[in-house]
C-alpha cells in the first residue's frame, strides 16, 4: 500500500525553520527510508533555501496554525529583546566601557554539580582542562575595575569576563521530529492553560532506565560503553533534579510544582516528572554544559552520547509523548497561578 501524504504538490503550507514558522510551498514529495518528506520553498526566500524536510516540520495553512505562527514569533522576539536588555544592563552596571568592548552579565553555576561532566574522563584518558582563564593585568586599572576582578577571584559563582569569552559553545541538537512536541507543549501550557498529569505515566527515571537496558542489551555492548551510558544517564538525572524548578517550568506550572514539593518532599523529581520536561532539559543543557571544565574533544564525545539518547526518544516518541497527558487546570488552580 503506497504511503499517504498529508500535503500535495503546489499546496500552501507553514513550515518550521529553526524555532519559527514560515509561509512556504510544497514543491514535491517522496518517501525515503520509510519517512515521508517534502521539498519546500519558503515564500519570498531565495531558492538556495529550498530544502527537503520531514513531515513533522510541515503544518497545514489554516487559522489555527497561523495563530501559532504569530505566537511563536512574538515569544521569539520577546526572548531576543530580553537577552539584549540583559546585555545592555550588564554594560551599564560595569561603568568601565572604556577599557572593554563588552562586559557580559554575571551568570551562576548550579549549586549542585551534576556528574555528567565526569563522564568523559571516565571514558577516555584525555585530561579535562578548565576553561577558566586568569584575568590579565591591565596597566593602571581603575579602582572599580580592580575591585570587580578581586570579587571574581574570591567568589567562585561569579564568572570572569575572560572565562566567559573562552567558554566552549555547546549546542545540543534536538531532532526535528521532536520539535513539534515542544511547540505543542508551549501552546498547551501557556495559551490553553493546561497541565501535565503528575506523577507522569512514564517518569524521567523510568525512561533513562529503559534506555540503559536498551543500550546494554546490544550485541555491540562493551564494559566501557556500558560504563559511559551509566555515567551519562546519571548525569542527566542530576541535571534534571537541579534545573527543573529554576529553568524547566513555565510560570503557569509553578503552583503545581510547589504542591509536588510539599506532598513529595523526599522524592527526586526524576521520579515524578516525565518525557516532555526531560525534552525541555536538552533545550537548556548546552548552556549549562558550557560551564563544565571539558576540552573540545571531551565535549564532542559527551554530545555523541546525548544525541544518541535523543534519537532513542525520537524512536520511542509514540509511547513517550501523548496529548492526553495534558488536562485542563481547575478554576482554583488558575487563581493560584495569577
SEVEX-684695 format. One record per residue (C-alpha): x, y, z; residue in three letters. Coordinates in steps of 0.001 Angstrom, whole numbers, plus 500000, padded with zeros to 6 digits. Layout:
<nodes>
XYZala...
</nodes>
This chain:
<nodes>
500000500000500000unk501543503360498945unk502278505839501762unk499696508543502448unk500980512096502098unk499371514899504125unk500455517631501703unk500268517850497918unk502385519480495194unk501755523210494969unk499985523324498353unk500489526419500503unk501797525374503928unk503567526582507049unk506999525124507730unk509358525207510695unk512778526713510051unk514557526875513384unk512137527888516173unk509745529807513882unk507058529003511327unk507268530429507807unk504845530545504891unk506008528054502268unk505002525988499258unk505257522229498803unk507122521664495510unk507237517860495549unk507250514934497936unk508729511463498302unk509277508613500750unk512870507981501790unk513922505382504365unk510198504827505084unk509788508512506055unk507557510948504130unk509364514157503271unk508641517297501278unk510715519642499150unk509839523096500477unk510217526588499024unk509908529400501579unk507763532240500206unk509850535328499456unk513138533489500084unk515867532758497562unk515681529269496006unk519006528423497645unk516982527984500877unk514750525294499321unk515133522049501244unk513796518582501986unk512054518438505364unk510298515644507290unk506502515733507547unk506747516728511234unk508083520167510232unk505152520991507953unk501744522282509086unk498506522981507259unk497964526600506256unk494911527431508376unk493757529917511024unk494846527769513968unk498393527345512684unk498624530980511574unk497804531954515153unk500515529567516356unk502942531249513907unk502143534683515380unk502556533466518951unk505901531804518217unk507148534967516516unk506006537092519450unk507640534785522013unk510872534673519998unk511002538484519672unk510394538851523401unk513211536398524198unk515646538274521930unk514628541631523420unk515066540234526925unk518536538923526094unk519576542249524559unk518276544165527593unk520315541970529930unk523489542554527909unk522935546316527832unk522170546480531569unk525340544469532194unk527384547099530377unk525742549983532252unk526396548382535625unk530048547894534738unk530756551611534208unk534166550896532648unk533368550528528951unk536497552454528035unk538685549515528911unk536474546761527406unk534393546476524278unk531751544484526183unk531062543079529616unk528841540001529820unk526219539747532501unk527069537683535568unk525858534098535425unk525807531488538144unk526554527799538030unk524100525307539527unk524574524874543259unk524841521111542926unk527441520000540410unk525984517076538425unk528200514169537473unk527757514355533702unk530968516386533364unk532894513475534844unk531619511130532161unk534223511920529574unk537211511475531841unk535945508001532745unk535585507045529080unk538810508457527693unk542217509203529060unk542074512765527737unk542625515054530731unk539940517702531208unk541179521253531229unk539444524165532879unk538083526848530594unk538582529493533253unk541363531913532346unk543240534002534869unk542370537645534173unk545281539500532589unk546614542564534325unk545613545802532675unk548088548697533138unk546807551126535765unk543255549744536095unk540576551873537668unk539763551086541308unk536273549858540352unk537733547535537741unk540320546164540158unk537696545607542857unk535470543760540446unk538271541449539381unk539124540820543001unk535498539866543707unk535536537477540739unk538602535732542148unk537090535473545623unk533564534445544642unk533551531155542666unk529965531767541495unk530963534912539564unk532452534213536176unk535341536375534963unk534990538090531598unk537891536114530127unk536329532840531246unk533034533885529654unk534716534707526353unk536742531461526210unk533943529057527130unk533353526338524551unk529941526815522956unk527956523598523257unk524921523016521055unk522593520120521732unk520704519362518508unk517077518430519115unk515787516036516389unk513444517845514000unk510769515232514630unk510656516127518345unk510481519910517920unk506714519989517214unk506155518398520631unk507995521309522243unk505843523782520296unk502603521989521208unk503740521761524822unk504341525520524939unk500930526174523385unk499059523773525691unk500627525190528870unk500914528917528161unk497914529561525908unk495426526778526613unk496297526769530338unk496557523013530646unk498771520975532974unk500534517656532684unk499249514820534831unk501735514116537620unk503286511787538574unk503886511006534912unk502839507625533496unk506456507105532462unk508857509114534597unk512264510504533668unk513917507815535779unk511990505049534012unk512856506482530574unk516569506580531446unk516476503073532948unk514781501740529807unk517463503421527706unk520176501730529796unk518519498326529232unk518266499058525512unk521942500004525218unk523346497251527447unk521365494528525639unk523000495459522334unk525381492929520763unk527995495671520392unk527919496473524100unk531261496501525962unk532141497242529619unk533498500672528582unk530338501551526629unk528140500365529466unk530098502469531950unk529751505528529714unk525981505046529374unk525612504688533144unk527626507877533759unk525749509925531162unk522290508853532382unk523314509508535978unk524457512986534966unk521191513665533124unk519260512736536281unk521382515112538360unk520978517997535925unk517225517394535716unk516791517471539502unk518902520654539762unk517419522579536824unk513725521630536927unk512497524199539458unk514511527128538094unk514728526617534313unk512391523912533016unk508966525144534110unk506561527658532613unk505105530227535013unk501710528529534877unk503277525271536163unk504900526747539270unk501946526320541685unk501755522669540627unk505500522314541273unk505068523862544743unk502323521345545517unk504549518486544327unk507398519665546556unk505030519858549504unk503471516418549023unk506601514594547770unk509350516392549672unk511633513329549813unk511084512177546236unk513547513126543450unk511845514995540621unk513040512360538103unk510541510011539776unk507613512409539257unk508057514344536000unk508129512752532566unk509193512886528943unk508255516451527896unk510105518022530835unk513068515788530010unk512953517061526420unk512861520657527720unk516075519877529626unk518000519288526397unk516967522710525085unk518755524277528074unk521521521724528647unk524058523114526163unk524254526417528037unk524840524621531338unk527459522213529975unk529457525195528737unk530392525800532383unk531918522353532859unk535733522055532634unk535759519992529428unk538054520349526437unk536643520299522912unk537338516597522301unk535614515639525543unk532617517837524713unk532163516133521343unk532256512711522990unk529661513791525528unk527419515212522789unk527624511876520946unk526028510146523944unk523409512890524410unk522402512841520744unk522166509056520838unk519724509336523747unk517669511945521835unk517486509554518881unk516189506935521305unk513492509394522459unk512539510045518839unk512384506307518088unk510043505809521049unk508132509087520719unk504803507331520076unk504902505878523601unk506696508779525325unk504545511688524138unk500767511885524192unk498404514867524147unk496095513007526518unk498705513560529252unk497524517202529433unk494433518159531420unk492566521438531838unk493565523157535087unk490633523685537511unk489444527261538310unk491007527240541786unk494386526477540219unk494040529485537895unk493637531742540938unk496929530398542362unk498732530863539046unk497811534550538628unk
</nodes>
